[in-house]
Structures are given as C-alpha cells and as structure tokens.
Amino acid sequence: MINRTTAFLTTLSLILLQTSSTDAAIVVDLVPDSSAIDLAGGSIPVTVRMTGDAGDNLTAYDLFIDISGVDLNATGTPPVSISNIQPLSLTNGINFFTPELPAGGGIDFGARGGSFSDPESIATGLDLFSFTANFAAQSSPQSFTFQIDGLAPGSSINLGFGPIDLSSVEFNQTMIDIVAVPEPGSGFVGACILSALFLARRRSNNSRRLSVSQLL
C-alpha cells in the first residue's frame, strides 16, 4: 500500500512539474512598430504576441492592457487614445473592449474570446491582436508604459480546455517615448559653421606656409 501511495505521489509531482514548466514558458509581448515619436504626436501600431513551448495550443484568452498615467474615460483629450483594434488569430467570438474594462479596474482596453474548436499553436509565437496607439501633441518629452495586467479580474489564458496559472506567465511591458527631435535647420547651420571654421583654419595655415617659404 505504501509503495502504491509513493508511486502515485511521484506521478502526481511529475505532472505538476510539467504543468508548471509549461506555464512558466509562456511569454506575452507588446510589440510596437516604433518605440519613440516626436512632440508633434502621431500613431504607432502595436501587436500583442504570445509565445510558448512545442505542443502549446491556445484556445481562448482574456487580456487587458493598462497605459500608465492615462485614463481613457477622462474628460477632454487624453494624451493617448486607442483605435483600430484588430483580431489576428482565434477570430471566432473575439470581442474588444475600450475604454476602462473591467469597470473600475483601472484597465484601459483589452480583448477576450477564442475558439475551442480551432486552437492555434503558440510554439513559435502567435500574434493575437493589434491596435493603434494615437499620441496627442505634447509640449515636453514624456513616456507611456503599456502593460498587460495579468491580475485584472477576468484575465485568463486557456491551453487546451483549461486555464493556466497566470502568475507563472511572463507579461512584458513596452514603453513608448515622446521625444524632442532637433530642427533640421539647426543641424544644417551647425554643419555650415564647422565647414567655415575648417576653411578659415586651412587658409590661415596656407598663409603661414607661404610666408615661411618667402623668407627662405
């Protein structure tokens, strides 16, 4: 009896270890087309991508994204707005939410849905959905961090027919910087000044050589 119990516990431990290692290998990335934009503002497409191990098949997900320092429900024009949310995989039953869901959870937008009848492999990376981040003009440089909140109520990732432990999933944030771009004219003027100084120094050196040769 003891041997059977020991064997059962050993098998159960191996199953748990395998499940844990599978979950821990899952990575969710936010991949922007660019990590910076100038003070005038503009738009940057971003892709949400999930990567796992061989044999990992995604059937459903509920993921919510928070933007640091931004409330899409605020009155007036927010510094960042979201548009053009598009499904890229598991398109059956996909729903997109913006803004502020779940209610009161501090989440700016997200997506939920999937297809248990048509799972997709995440072994080599699977693009889940994309969106466009629109940045309003700013008077000074600043940064905005986009982070998938794995602890948000309703968040889940299903591999096969069951959810996995999200605390073991690696959610990578991305930062987009609003930067001041030097005026094109200032660089040109600087180059002209340097060229003028170089020519003046060269003429001065030539004059000195000529004077010395005359004295000789």
C-alpha positions as a Markdown table, in Angstrom:
| # | Residue | x | y | z |
|---|---|---|---|---|
| 1 | Met | 0.0 | 0.0 | 0.0 |
| 2 | Ile | 2.8 | 2.3 | 0.9 |
| 3 | Asn | 4.6 | 1.6 | -2.4 |
| 4 | Arg | 1.4 | 2.4 | -4.4 |
| 5 | Thr | 0.9 | 5.6 | -2.5 |
| 6 | Thr | 4.5 | 6.6 | -3.1 |
| 7 | Ala | 4.2 | 5.8 | -6.8 |
| 8 | Phe | 1.0 | 7.8 | -7.0 |
| 9 | Leu | 2.6 | 10.9 | -5.3 |
| 10 | Thr | 5.6 | 10.7 | -7.5 |
| 11 | Thr | 3.5 | 10.6 | -10.7 |
| 12 | Leu | 1.4 | 13.5 | -9.4 |
| 13 | Ser | 4.5 | 15.5 | -8.7 |
| 14 | Leu | 5.8 | 14.9 | -12.2 |
| 15 | Ile | 2.5 | 16.1 | -13.7 |
| 16 | Leu | 2.6 | 19.2 | -11.6 |
| 17 | Leu | 6.2 | 19.9 | -12.5 |
| 18 | Gln | 5.4 | 19.5 | -16.2 |
| 19 | Thr | 2.3 | 21.8 | -15.9 |
| 20 | Ser | 4.4 | 24.4 | -14.0 |
| 21 | Ser | 7.2 | 24.4 | -16.6 |
| 22 | Thr | 4.7 | 24.7 | -19.4 |
| 23 | Asp | 3.0 | 27.7 | -17.9 |
| 24 | Ala | 6.3 | 29.4 | -17.0 |
| 25 | Ala | 7.4 | 29.1 | -20.6 |
| 26 | Ile | 4.6 | 31.3 | -21.8 |
| 27 | Val | 5.5 | 34.9 | -22.7 |
| 28 | Val | 3.2 | 37.7 | -23.8 |
| 29 | Asp | 4.8 | 40.6 | -25.5 |
| 30 | Leu | 3.6 | 44.0 | -26.7 |
| 31 | Val | 5.5 | 44.8 | -29.9 |
| 32 | Pro | 5.3 | 48.4 | -31.2 |
| 33 | Asp | 6.4 | 49.3 | -34.7 |
| 34 | Ser | 8.4 | 52.1 | -33.1 |
| 35 | Ser | 9.5 | 52.9 | -29.5 |
| 36 | Ala | 9.5 | 56.7 | -30.0 |
| 37 | Ile | 7.6 | 59.5 | -31.5 |
| 38 | Asp | 8.2 | 63.3 | -31.7 |
| 39 | Leu | 6.4 | 66.0 | -29.8 |
| 40 | Ala | 4.1 | 66.7 | -32.7 |
| 41 | Gly | 2.3 | 63.4 | -31.9 |
| 42 | Gly | 1.2 | 60.7 | -34.3 |
| 43 | Ser | 0.3 | 57.0 | -34.4 |
| 44 | Ile | 2.2 | 53.8 | -33.7 |
| 45 | Pro | 0.8 | 50.3 | -34.4 |
| 46 | Val | 1.3 | 47.7 | -31.6 |
| 47 | Thr | 0.9 | 43.9 | -31.8 |
| 48 | Val | 0.1 | 41.6 | -28.9 |
| 49 | Arg | 2.1 | 38.3 | -29.3 |
| 50 | Met | 2.1 | 35.1 | -27.2 |
| 51 | Thr | 4.9 | 32.5 | -27.3 |
| 52 | Gly | 5.0 | 29.1 | -25.7 |
| 53 | Asp | 6.5 | 25.6 | -26.0 |
| 54 | Ala | 6.1 | 23.0 | -28.6 |
| 55 | Gly | 2.6 | 21.4 | -28.2 |
| 56 | Asp | 1.1 | 24.5 | -26.5 |
| 57 | Asn | -2.2 | 25.3 | -28.3 |
| 58 | Leu | -4.2 | 28.4 | -27.4 |
| 59 | Thr | -8.0 | 28.0 | -27.3 |
| 60 | Ala | -9.0 | 31.2 | -25.5 |
| 61 | Tyr | -7.7 | 34.3 | -23.8 |
| 62 | Asp | -9.0 | 37.3 | -21.9 |
| 63 | Leu | -6.3 | 40.0 | -21.7 |
| 64 | Phe | -6.5 | 43.6 | -20.5 |
| 65 | Ile | -4.0 | 46.4 | -21.1 |
| 66 | Asp | -3.2 | 49.4 | -18.9 |
| 67 | Ile | -1.5 | 52.6 | -20.0 |
| 68 | Ser | 0.5 | 54.3 | -17.3 |
| 69 | Gly | -0.8 | 57.7 | -16.4 |
| 70 | Val | -3.7 | 57.5 | -18.8 |
| 71 | Asp | -7.5 | 57.3 | -18.2 |
| 72 | Leu | -9.4 | 56.9 | -21.5 |
| 73 | Asn | -12.6 | 57.9 | -19.7 |
| 74 | Ala | -11.2 | 61.3 | -18.6 |
| 75 | Thr | -12.8 | 64.4 | -19.9 |
| 76 | Gly | -11.0 | 66.3 | -22.6 |
| 77 | Thr | -8.4 | 64.9 | -25.0 |
| 78 | Pro | -6.3 | 62.2 | -23.4 |
| 79 | Pro | -2.6 | 62.1 | -24.3 |
| 80 | Val | -3.1 | 58.6 | -25.7 |
| 81 | Ser | -6.1 | 57.1 | -27.4 |
| 82 | Ile | -6.6 | 53.6 | -28.9 |
| 83 | Ser | -8.1 | 52.8 | -32.3 |
| 84 | Asn | -8.1 | 50.1 | -35.0 |
| 85 | Ile | -8.2 | 47.1 | -32.7 |
| 86 | Gln | -8.0 | 44.0 | -35.0 |
| 87 | Pro | -8.0 | 40.3 | -34.3 |
| 88 | Leu | -5.1 | 38.4 | -35.8 |
| 89 | Ser | -5.9 | 34.8 | -34.6 |
| 90 | Leu | -8.7 | 32.9 | -32.8 |
| 91 | Thr | -11.1 | 35.2 | -34.6 |
| 92 | Asn | -14.2 | 33.2 | -33.5 |
| 93 | Gly | -16.1 | 35.0 | -30.8 |
| 94 | Ile | -13.4 | 37.7 | -30.3 |
| 95 | Asn | -14.6 | 40.8 | -28.5 |
| 96 | Phe | -12.6 | 44.0 | -27.9 |
| 97 | Phe | -13.2 | 46.5 | -25.1 |
| 98 | Thr | -12.2 | 50.1 | -24.8 |
| 99 | Pro | -12.2 | 52.1 | -22.6 |
| 100 | Glu | -11.9 | 51.1 | -19.0 |
| 101 | Leu | -12.8 | 47.5 | -18.5 |
| 102 | Pro | -13.5 | 45.8 | -16.2 |
| 103 | Ala | -15.4 | 48.7 | -14.7 |
| 104 | Gly | -13.4 | 50.4 | -12.1 |
| 105 | Gly | -10.4 | 48.1 | -12.5 |
| 106 | Gly | -8.1 | 50.7 | -14.0 |
| 107 | Ile | -7.8 | 48.8 | -17.2 |
| 108 | Asp | -7.8 | 50.9 | -20.4 |
| 109 | Phe | -8.7 | 48.3 | -23.0 |
| 110 | Gly | -8.4 | 44.7 | -24.0 |
| 111 | Ala | -9.7 | 41.6 | -25.8 |
| 112 | Arg | -11.4 | 38.4 | -24.9 |
| 113 | Gly | -12.5 | 35.4 | -26.9 |
| 114 | Gly | -11.2 | 32.4 | -28.7 |
| 115 | Ser | -12.1 | 29.1 | -30.3 |
| 116 | Phe | -12.0 | 25.7 | -28.5 |
| 117 | Ser | -12.9 | 24.0 | -31.8 |
| 118 | Asp | -10.0 | 25.5 | -33.7 |
| 119 | Pro | -7.0 | 26.0 | -31.4 |
| 120 | Glu | -3.8 | 27.6 | -32.6 |
| 121 | Ser | -0.2 | 26.8 | -31.8 |
| 122 | Ile | 1.9 | 29.4 | -29.9 |
| 123 | Ala | 5.1 | 27.4 | -30.1 |
| 124 | Thr | 6.8 | 29.8 | -32.5 |
| 125 | Gly | 4.9 | 32.9 | -31.5 |
| 126 | Leu | 1.2 | 33.8 | -32.3 |
| 127 | Asp | 0.0 | 37.3 | -33.0 |
| 128 | Leu | -3.2 | 37.6 | -31.0 |
| 129 | Phe | -4.4 | 41.1 | -31.9 |
| 130 | Ser | -3.1 | 44.5 | -32.9 |
| 131 | Phe | -4.1 | 48.1 | -32.1 |
| 132 | Thr | -3.0 | 51.6 | -32.9 |
| 133 | Ala | -1.8 | 53.9 | -30.2 |
| 134 | Asn | -2.5 | 57.6 | -31.1 |
| 135 | Phe | -0.4 | 60.2 | -29.3 |
| 136 | Ala | -1.6 | 63.8 | -29.0 |
| 137 | Ala | 0.9 | 66.6 | -29.4 |
| 138 | Gln | 3.0 | 67.3 | -26.3 |
| 139 | Ser | 4.9 | 70.3 | -25.0 |
| 140 | Ser | 7.7 | 68.3 | -23.4 |
| 141 | Pro | 9.2 | 64.8 | -23.6 |
| 142 | Gln | 7.5 | 62.0 | -21.6 |
| 143 | Ser | 7.0 | 58.3 | -21.7 |
| 144 | Phe | 4.0 | 56.0 | -21.7 |
| 145 | Thr | 4.2 | 52.3 | -20.5 |
| 146 | Phe | 1.8 | 49.8 | -21.9 |
| 147 | Gln | 1.4 | 46.7 | -19.6 |
| 148 | Ile | -0.9 | 43.7 | -19.8 |
| 149 | Asp | -2.3 | 43.3 | -16.3 |
| 150 | Gly | -2.4 | 39.5 | -15.6 |
| 151 | Leu | -4.1 | 40.2 | -12.3 |
| 152 | Ala | -7.0 | 42.1 | -13.7 |
| 153 | Pro | -10.4 | 40.5 | -12.9 |
| 154 | Gly | -11.5 | 38.3 | -15.8 |
| 155 | Ser | -8.0 | 37.7 | -17.2 |
| 156 | Ser | -7.3 | 34.2 | -18.4 |
| 157 | Ile | -5.3 | 32.1 | -20.9 |
| 158 | Asn | -6.6 | 28.7 | -21.9 |
| 159 | Leu | -4.3 | 26.0 | -23.3 |
| 160 | Gly | -6.4 | 23.1 | -24.5 |
| 161 | Phe | -9.6 | 23.0 | -22.4 |
| 162 | Gly | -8.4 | 24.5 | -19.2 |
| 163 | Pro | -7.0 | 27.8 | -17.9 |
| 164 | Ile | -3.4 | 28.1 | -16.7 |
| 165 | Asp | -1.9 | 29.9 | -13.8 |
| 166 | Leu | -1.3 | 33.5 | -14.9 |
| 167 | Ser | 1.1 | 34.2 | -12.1 |
| 168 | Ser | 3.7 | 32.0 | -13.9 |
| 169 | Val | 3.2 | 33.8 | -17.3 |
| 170 | Glu | 5.8 | 36.4 | -18.3 |
| 171 | Phe | 4.0 | 39.6 | -19.3 |
| 172 | Asn | 6.4 | 42.0 | -20.9 |
| 173 | Gln | 5.6 | 45.7 | -20.9 |
| 174 | Thr | 6.6 | 48.1 | -23.6 |
| 175 | Met | 7.4 | 51.8 | -23.3 |
| 176 | Ile | 6.9 | 54.4 | -26.0 |
| 177 | Asp | 8.8 | 57.7 | -25.6 |
| 178 | Ile | 7.7 | 61.2 | -26.7 |
| 179 | Val | 10.9 | 62.9 | -27.7 |
| 180 | Ala | 12.1 | 66.2 | -28.9 |
| 181 | Val | 13.5 | 66.0 | -32.4 |
| 182 | Pro | 16.2 | 68.6 | -33.4 |
| 183 | Glu | 15.1 | 71.0 | -36.0 |
| 184 | Pro | 16.6 | 70.0 | -39.4 |
| 185 | Gly | 17.7 | 73.6 | -40.0 |
| 186 | Ser | 19.8 | 73.7 | -36.8 |
| 187 | Gly | 21.9 | 70.7 | -37.8 |
| 188 | Phe | 22.5 | 72.3 | -41.3 |
| 189 | Val | 23.5 | 75.6 | -39.8 |
| 190 | Gly | 25.9 | 73.8 | -37.4 |
| 191 | Ala | 27.5 | 72.0 | -40.3 |
| 192 | Cys | 27.9 | 75.2 | -42.2 |
| 193 | Ile | 29.6 | 76.9 | -39.3 |
| 194 | Leu | 32.0 | 74.0 | -38.8 |
| 195 | Ser | 32.8 | 73.9 | -42.5 |
| 196 | Ala | 33.5 | 77.7 | -42.5 |
| 197 | Leu | 35.8 | 77.3 | -39.5 |
| 198 | Phe | 37.7 | 74.5 | -41.2 |
| 199 | Leu | 38.2 | 76.5 | -44.4 |
| 200 | Ala | 39.4 | 79.5 | -42.4 |
| 201 | Arg | 41.9 | 77.5 | -40.4 |
| 202 | Arg | 43.1 | 75.9 | -43.6 |
| 203 | Arg | 43.6 | 79.3 | -45.3 |
| 204 | Ser | 45.5 | 80.5 | -42.3 |
| 205 | Asn | 47.8 | 77.5 | -42.3 |
| 206 | Asn | 48.5 | 78.0 | -46.0 |
| 207 | Ser | 49.3 | 81.7 | -45.5 |
| 208 | Arg | 51.8 | 80.8 | -42.8 |
| 209 | Arg | 53.5 | 78.3 | -45.0 |
| 210 | Leu | 53.7 | 80.9 | -47.8 |
| 211 | Ser | 55.3 | 83.4 | -45.5 |
| 212 | Val | 57.9 | 81.0 | -44.3 |
| 213 | Ser | 58.8 | 80.0 | -47.9 |
| 214 | Gln | 59.2 | 83.6 | -48.9 |
| 215 | Leu | 61.6 | 84.2 | -46.0 |
| 216 | Leu | 63.7 | 81.3 | -47.0 |
